[in-house]
Amino acid sequence: MTTLTSPQITRRTLLAAGAAVPLCGILTRRASAAEFNYKLATGQDPTHPVNTRAQEAIDRIREATGGKLDIKLFPANQLGSDTDLLTQVRNGSVEFFNLSSSILATFAPIAGIVNTGFAFPTYDAVWQGMDGELGAYIRAQIAKTPILTVSKIWDNGFRHITSSTREIRKPEDLKGFKIRVPPAPILTSLFKALDAGPAPINFNEVYSSLQTKVVDGQENPLPIIATTRLYEVQKSCSLTGHVWDGYWILGNKRAFERLPQDVREVVTREFDRSAADQRADIAKLSESLRQELTAKGLQFIDVDRAPFREALGKTSFYKEWKGKFGDEAWAHLEKISGKLV
């Protein structure tokens, strides 16, 4: 009697059962059975470069680990709000999470140092700092919590001011200007120091707040201004570049350390590669969006950023935030920004 382990009988049995359970389906499930099944959550639209590049990294990680690690991408806050997901990655119910520095600062305050007003003059300065000593210092501080950063920082872009009323050309134009900011203390502090009237408002209420004139303006990178159609309720965009923000790929520390060393190295290598690709995407997108948004009726204003930084320097803003971030962190920042205090 031939046993079920016979290759001949097994093949016949499978072929006979093909109508009910396709052979390719059985073999695919066996071949793709992963030792580690993890989740990566993001808040961005599926078409955003964050997600397209993250998916590419995930595919390369699966291939390079021979299917040992399978990461499933959940974009557009499918698994919860940013606040919910920050809790989930801390407790390990979500293994990886993409989050902006400004929101991460509510849990790990040092992350917010990159949002220091007018600290980064150019992208070259950003990457010199974030891929160098400043970025290493921030990552080391985050690693003292239940989470860690698993790759280089990704790009969220420089933030610019839009308005439906006055044109913002110089610091004095911000006096009394009602502007929406995210619930990030350093951004509220920045605009208060410049005599504006910052109003922390959740992102899902930004459009309606501008439409109903609860606020006169807002500030965001161009890709956000475009994808959320804020140009429909704003007249001008002043290219202040007052703050740069980035996205960290965060990992639950216990979940990451459960992975074998070689798998961890693959994860970091491939997310680093996608970070470089995503940075290039955002840079290219920011250039093309100026043309597209101009065609949609948004007026662009090139401003001299120096007077804004000088005005901020005459306030207590830099001194207060240096006190909060600490001398060591501030020294790393000033290597890139130049003297702020």
Stockholm file with secondary structure:
# STOCKHOLM 1.0

chainA/1-341         MTTLTSPQITRRTLLAAGAAVPLCGILTRRASAAEFNYKLATGQDPTHPVNTRAQEAIDRIREATGGKLDIKLFPANQLGSDTDLLTQVRNGSVEFFNLSSSILATFAPIAGIVNTGFAFPTYDAVWQGMDGELGAYIRAQIAKTPILTVSKIWDNGFRHITSSTREIRKPEDLKGFKIRVPPAPILTSLFKALDAGPAPINFNEVYSSLQTKVVDGQENPLPIIATTRLYEVQKSCSLTGHVWDGYWILGNKRAFERLPQDVREVVTREFDRSAADQRADIAKLSESLRQELTAKGLQFIDVDRAPFREALGKTSFYKEWKGKFGDEAWAHLEKISGKLV
#=GR chainA/1-341 SS CCCTTCHHHHHHHHHHTTTTSCHHHHHHHHHTCCSEEEEEECCSCTTSHHHHHHHHHHHHHHHHTTTSEEEEEECTTTTCCHHHHHHHHHHTSSSEEEEEHHHHTTTSGGGGGGGCTTCCSSHHHHHHHHTSHHHHHHHHHHTTSSEEECSSCEEEEEEEEEESSSCCCSGGGGTTCEEEECSCHHHHHHHHHTTCEEEECCGGGHHHHHHTTSSSEEEECHHHHHHTTGGGGCCEEEEEEEEEEEEEEEEEHHHHHHSCHHHHHHHHHHHHHHHHHHHHHHHHHHHHHHHHHHHTTCEEECCCHHHHHHHHHTSSHHHHHHHHHCHHHHHHHHHHHCCCC
#=GC SS_cons         CCCTTCHHHHHHHHHHTTTTSCHHHHHHHHHTCCSEEEEEECCSCTTSHHHHHHHHHHHHHHHHTTTSEEEEEECTTTTCCHHHHHHHHHHTSSSEEEEEHHHHTTTSGGGGGGGCTTCCSSHHHHHHHHTSHHHHHHHHHHTTSSEEECSSCEEEEEEEEEESSSCCCSGGGGTTCEEEECSCHHHHHHHHHTTCEEEECCGGGHHHHHHTTSSSEEEECHHHHHHTTGGGGCCEEEEEEEEEEEEEEEEEHHHHHHSCHHHHHHHHHHHHHHHHHHHHHHHHHHHHHHHHHHHTTCEEECCCHHHHHHHHHTSSHHHHHHHHHCHHHHHHHHHHHCCCC
//
